Amino acid sequence: MGFASEFKEFVAKGNVLDLAVGVIIGGAFGKIVTSLTEDILLPIIGLATGGLDFKNWFYALDGNSYDTMEKAKAAGAATLNFGLFLNAVIYFFIIAFCVFLIVRFANRFKKPAEVVVVDPAPTKDQALLMEIRDALRTR
């Protein structure tokens, strides 16, 4: 089988197409969550904390003090951006919660798998005992 035919077979599988759709929708969903976090939740959190902006929580490794991260970057200072990290953690929890809600909602529409209960075949010992029981009953 040639390389082209193997690639065609790989792409034609349903799982690859499902994955591509998932990645595209996931990218769009990420933008929605980013907007929700930056435009709605973080301003509320900032209001609750007295106007505190997580984006400007950083530590300049050169020892100098800068008012904003933009000023530190303009000065060429390396920074530890723990405020941006905190934002990423908030994004993660929001995405995880949204995915949880979507999966929970989708599971309501799934049909439960029908479980067919099959009596297990008797073991050799059980079969022998049944034969003995039946033989004693017929006497």
C-alpha positions as a Markdown table, in Angstrom:
| # | Residue | x | y | z |
|---|---|---|---|---|
| 1 | Met | 0.0 | 0.0 | 0.0 |
| 2 | Gly | 1.5 | 3.3 | -1.0 |
| 3 | Phe | 2.0 | 6.4 | 1.1 |
| 4 | Ala | -0.8 | 8.3 | -0.6 |
| 5 | Ser | -3.4 | 5.6 | -0.2 |
| 6 | Glu | -2.4 | 5.1 | 3.5 |
| 7 | Phe | -2.8 | 8.8 | 4.1 |
| 8 | Lys | -6.2 | 8.8 | 2.3 |
| 9 | Glu | -7.4 | 5.9 | 4.4 |
| 10 | Phe | -6.2 | 7.7 | 7.6 |
| 11 | Val | -8.0 | 11.0 | 6.7 |
| 12 | Ala | -11.1 | 9.2 | 5.7 |
| 13 | Lys | -11.6 | 7.6 | 9.1 |
| 14 | Gly | -14.4 | 9.2 | 11.1 |
| 15 | Asn | -12.3 | 9.8 | 14.2 |
| 16 | Val | -9.9 | 12.2 | 12.3 |
| 17 | Leu | -12.8 | 14.2 | 11.0 |
| 18 | Asp | -14.4 | 14.3 | 14.5 |
| 19 | Leu | -11.1 | 15.4 | 16.0 |
| 20 | Ala | -10.8 | 18.2 | 13.4 |
| 21 | Val | -14.3 | 19.5 | 14.2 |
| 22 | Gly | -13.5 | 19.3 | 17.9 |
| 23 | Val | -10.3 | 21.3 | 17.5 |
| 24 | Ile | -12.1 | 24.0 | 15.5 |
| 25 | Ile | -15.0 | 24.3 | 18.0 |
| 26 | Gly | -12.5 | 24.2 | 20.9 |
| 27 | Gly | -10.7 | 27.1 | 19.4 |
| 28 | Ala | -13.9 | 29.1 | 19.1 |
| 29 | Phe | -14.9 | 28.1 | 22.6 |
| 30 | Gly | -11.6 | 29.2 | 23.9 |
| 31 | Lys | -12.2 | 32.7 | 22.5 |
| 32 | Ile | -15.6 | 32.8 | 24.2 |
| 33 | Val | -14.1 | 31.8 | 27.5 |
| 34 | Thr | -11.3 | 34.3 | 27.2 |
| 35 | Ser | -13.8 | 37.0 | 26.5 |
| 36 | Leu | -16.0 | 35.9 | 29.4 |
| 37 | Thr | -13.0 | 35.9 | 31.7 |
| 38 | Glu | -11.3 | 39.1 | 30.6 |
| 39 | Asp | -14.4 | 41.2 | 29.8 |
| 40 | Ile | -16.8 | 40.0 | 32.5 |
| 41 | Leu | -15.3 | 38.1 | 35.4 |
| 42 | Leu | -12.0 | 39.8 | 35.9 |
| 43 | Pro | -13.5 | 43.3 | 36.0 |
| 44 | Ile | -15.9 | 42.0 | 38.7 |
| 45 | Ile | -13.1 | 40.5 | 40.6 |
| 46 | Gly | -11.1 | 43.7 | 40.2 |
| 47 | Leu | -14.0 | 45.7 | 41.5 |
| 48 | Ala | -14.4 | 43.4 | 44.5 |
| 49 | Thr | -10.6 | 43.7 | 45.2 |
| 50 | Gly | -10.6 | 47.5 | 44.9 |
| 51 | Gly | -9.6 | 47.8 | 41.2 |
| 52 | Leu | -6.8 | 45.3 | 41.4 |
| 53 | Asp | -5.7 | 44.1 | 38.0 |
| 54 | Phe | -4.1 | 40.6 | 37.9 |
| 55 | Lys | -2.3 | 41.4 | 34.6 |
| 56 | Asn | 0.0 | 43.8 | 36.4 |
| 57 | Trp | 1.0 | 41.3 | 39.1 |
| 58 | Phe | 4.6 | 40.6 | 38.1 |
| 59 | Tyr | 8.1 | 40.6 | 39.5 |
| 60 | Ala | 11.0 | 42.2 | 37.6 |
| 61 | Leu | 14.0 | 40.0 | 37.8 |
| 62 | Asp | 16.4 | 42.9 | 37.2 |
| 63 | Gly | 15.6 | 44.3 | 40.7 |
| 64 | Asn | 13.9 | 47.5 | 39.5 |
| 65 | Ser | 10.3 | 48.5 | 40.1 |
| 66 | Tyr | 7.9 | 49.1 | 37.3 |
| 67 | Asp | 4.4 | 50.4 | 37.4 |
| 68 | Thr | 3.1 | 48.1 | 34.6 |
| 69 | Met | 4.3 | 45.1 | 32.7 |
| 70 | Glu | 4.5 | 47.1 | 29.5 |
| 71 | Lys | 7.0 | 49.5 | 31.1 |
| 72 | Ala | 9.1 | 46.6 | 32.3 |
| 73 | Lys | 9.1 | 45.0 | 28.9 |
| 74 | Ala | 9.9 | 48.3 | 27.2 |
| 75 | Ala | 12.9 | 48.6 | 29.6 |
| 76 | Gly | 13.9 | 45.0 | 28.5 |
| 77 | Ala | 13.5 | 43.5 | 32.0 |
| 78 | Ala | 12.7 | 39.9 | 32.4 |
| 79 | Thr | 9.6 | 39.4 | 34.5 |
| 80 | Leu | 7.9 | 36.6 | 36.4 |
| 81 | Asn | 4.2 | 37.2 | 35.4 |
| 82 | Phe | 2.3 | 35.4 | 38.1 |
| 83 | Gly | -0.7 | 37.6 | 37.5 |
| 84 | Leu | -1.0 | 36.2 | 33.9 |
| 85 | Phe | -0.5 | 32.8 | 35.4 |
| 86 | Leu | -3.4 | 33.4 | 37.8 |
| 87 | Asn | -5.5 | 34.5 | 34.8 |
| 88 | Ala | -4.6 | 31.2 | 33.0 |
| 89 | Val | -5.7 | 29.2 | 36.0 |
| 90 | Ile | -9.0 | 31.1 | 36.1 |
| 91 | Tyr | -9.5 | 30.4 | 32.4 |
| 92 | Phe | -8.7 | 26.7 | 33.0 |
| 93 | Phe | -11.3 | 26.4 | 35.8 |
| 94 | Ile | -13.9 | 28.2 | 33.7 |
| 95 | Ile | -13.3 | 25.9 | 30.7 |
| 96 | Ala | -13.3 | 22.8 | 32.9 |
| 97 | Phe | -16.6 | 23.9 | 34.5 |
| 98 | Cys | -18.2 | 24.6 | 31.1 |
| 99 | Val | -17.0 | 21.2 | 29.7 |
| 100 | Phe | -18.4 | 19.6 | 32.8 |
| 101 | Leu | -21.8 | 21.2 | 32.3 |
| 102 | Ile | -21.8 | 20.3 | 28.6 |
| 103 | Val | -21.0 | 16.7 | 29.3 |
| 104 | Arg | -23.5 | 16.5 | 32.1 |
| 105 | Phe | -26.2 | 18.0 | 29.8 |
| 106 | Ala | -25.3 | 15.6 | 26.9 |
| 107 | Asn | -25.4 | 12.6 | 29.2 |
| 108 | Arg | -29.1 | 13.3 | 29.9 |
| 109 | Phe | -29.9 | 12.4 | 26.3 |
| 110 | Lys | -27.9 | 9.2 | 26.1 |
| 111 | Lys | -29.9 | 6.1 | 26.2 |
| 112 | Pro | -28.8 | 3.8 | 28.9 |
| 113 | Ala | -27.1 | 0.7 | 27.5 |
| 114 | Glu | -29.4 | -2.3 | 27.7 |
| 115 | Val | -27.9 | -4.9 | 30.0 |
| 116 | Val | -28.9 | -8.4 | 29.0 |
| 117 | Val | -28.7 | -10.7 | 32.0 |
| 118 | Val | -27.6 | -14.1 | 31.0 |
| 119 | Asp | -27.6 | -16.9 | 33.6 |
| 120 | Pro | -24.1 | -18.2 | 33.8 |
| 121 | Ala | -23.6 | -21.8 | 32.7 |
| 122 | Pro | -23.2 | -24.1 | 35.7 |
| 123 | Thr | -19.7 | -25.2 | 36.6 |
| 124 | Lys | -18.7 | -28.9 | 36.3 |
| 125 | Asp | -19.2 | -29.4 | 40.0 |
| 126 | Gln | -22.7 | -27.9 | 39.8 |
| 127 | Ala | -23.6 | -29.9 | 36.8 |
| 128 | Leu | -22.5 | -33.1 | 38.5 |
| 129 | Leu | -24.5 | -32.2 | 41.6 |
| 130 | Met | -27.6 | -31.6 | 39.5 |
| 131 | Glu | -27.2 | -35.0 | 37.9 |
| 132 | Ile | -26.9 | -36.6 | 41.3 |
| 133 | Arg | -30.0 | -34.7 | 42.5 |
| 134 | Asp | -32.0 | -35.7 | 39.4 |
| 135 | Ala | -30.9 | -39.3 | 39.8 |
| 136 | Leu | -32.0 | -39.4 | 43.4 |
| 137 | Arg | -35.4 | -37.9 | 42.6 |
| 138 | Thr | -36.1 | -40.4 | 39.9 |
| 139 | Arg | -35.7 | -43.4 | 42.3 |
